[in-house]
């Protein structure tokens, strides 16, 4: 009897929080921690069901697809303990200098063929300063913008100077990825060659320049559930537009090579919690998806994800793009995302109350 009462109590509380978010309200940090701490499979499926309603309420059936291209690989000076591209670790990661413009334009054309909205140019280095490298990169972004095949996105590390962010905006960069990676408290266990505050300041420079923010983290590095909750609320406070959720894929030669993988249901629960905390943001499932979720990959959307990275990652292989596109088709989801500027994330409207009102007869049965 006690077991049944606990299940009913959890069921009712999850529904209460779900209805509040559907109405345009917010959950507190304590409530978020409670959701992250849920253990029972039935409770997790309840949570996912509400996360799915929240996704459909704010995102409809649209799915935002992104891809990345490594424009400068390996030899990075930083000691991020998950990363195969650090010069401090002995891995099989490739190394090459800045690739040419035509390679980038070819990648943009492939992205368009696959229905991908944004193509992120990623470089393995500490960050970007004023000088000839910035000049060369701005030429690449200007060429991408003129080409018009894919949205020019970037992930170029730390930016310490507002002028650099402004140059990138002028060159055509629309969205910049710079992950917080984890909570402030756990961050020093992940990286010590640059600080959490440097990451936050980078995001602030980009926001001031009018560039969309793609920022998330990695699950499974040894952080607690409370750390995951703190990360979600930090991203909310910073105003991230796209929130990539990566799941650690341990790489031989890195300090995190022996980390135990998270159970798939823990990953799905975490995605659902992020959706409750960030109802209007694009929740993107990115690195480690195929390795960690395996046959449960399609359930990321029931868990509240509204975006997905397709194509290969920086140093690891993803499942084929055509398989991802077929998965979306089978789920009745539409990858033709058209919310440029992320304008759908601003403000609340009256439809939230209508969405909950329509659910009331179902919930009462």
Secondary structure, 3 states (H helix, E strand, C coil): CHHHHHHHHHHHHHHHHHHHHHCCCCCCHHHHHHHHCCCCHHHHHHHHHHHHHHHHHHHCCECEEEEEEEEEECCECCCCCCCCCECCCCCCCCCECCCCHHHHHHHHHHHHHCCCCEEEEEECCCEECCCHHHHHHHHHHHHHHHHCCCEEEEECCEECCHHHHHHHHHHCCCEEECCCECCCCCHHHCCCCCCHHHHHHHHHHHHHHCCEEECCEEECCCCCHHHHHHHHHHHHHHCCCEEEEEECCCCCCCCCCCCCCCCHHHHHHHHHHHHHHCCCCEEEECCCHHHHHHHHHHHHCCCCCCEEECCCCCCCCCCCHHHHHHHHHHCCCECCCCCHHHHHHCCCCCHHHHHHHHHHHHHHC
